[in-house]
């Protein structure tokens, strides 16, 4: 292992030890999976990988939108230009991830903290907006079904203003 890779691995290990968040080794060599607590998105599970050329971090954010794809993707592309070292990305199915990379020479405990903080903040800040843009019809059906049956609507409360309609 190169000196830079060893230093990056040590910085990641130190961050995990200092952060007090759940973590476990990933399936790939040099990978650690951490679970970051959120508010809107209750948890963000991040794969952090020390590779031969850099440290990468990625997290699943949300499934491919069911509707309003143009606005959904436009919102993400506009937001990409403002993000600090991370970006929205899609997999082959169209599901949305957040990804970030740091060259090995730049990996410190502070840069790991900054990168994971940016992923968490963006995941948490974007989640409800993307749900409303890409899944509003399904959420309306779920709301109506729950209200009709007297079921809890707690998990949809953040969207009450969009879901309580007089259609």
Secondary structure as the mmCIF struct_conf table of DSSP 4:
data_model
#
loop_
_struct_conf.conf_type_id
_struct_conf.id
_struct_conf.beg_label_comp_id
_struct_conf.beg_label_asym_id
_struct_conf.beg_label_seq_id
_struct_conf.end_label_comp_id
_struct_conf.end_label_asym_id
_struct_conf.end_label_seq_id
HELX_RH_AL_P HELX_RH_AL_P1 UNK A 3 UNK A 19
STRN STRN1 UNK A 23 UNK A 25
BEND BEND1 UNK A 27 UNK A 28
TURN_TY1_P TURN_TY1_P1 UNK A 29 UNK A 30
STRN STRN2 UNK A 31 UNK A 37
BEND BEND2 UNK A 39 UNK A 42
STRN STRN3 UNK A 43 UNK A 50
BEND BEND3 UNK A 52 UNK A 53
STRN STRN4 UNK A 54 UNK A 62
HELX_LH_PP_P HELX_LH_PP_P1 UNK A 63 UNK A 65
BEND BEND4 UNK A 66 UNK A 67
HELX_RH_AL_P HELX_RH_AL_P2 UNK A 69 UNK A 80
TURN_TY1_P TURN_TY1_P2 UNK A 81 UNK A 82
BEND BEND5 UNK A 83 UNK A 85
STRN STRN5 UNK A 86 UNK A 90
TURN_TY1_P TURN_TY1_P3 UNK A 92 UNK A 93
STRN STRN6 UNK A 96 UNK A 103
HELX_RH_3T_P HELX_RH_3T_P1 UNK A 104 UNK A 106
HELX_RH_AL_P HELX_RH_AL_P3 UNK A 109 UNK A 149
TURN_TY1_P TURN_TY1_P4 UNK A 150 UNK A 150
HELX_RH_3T_P HELX_RH_3T_P2 UNK A 154 UNK A 159
HELX_RH_AL_P HELX_RH_AL_P4 UNK A 160 UNK A 163
#
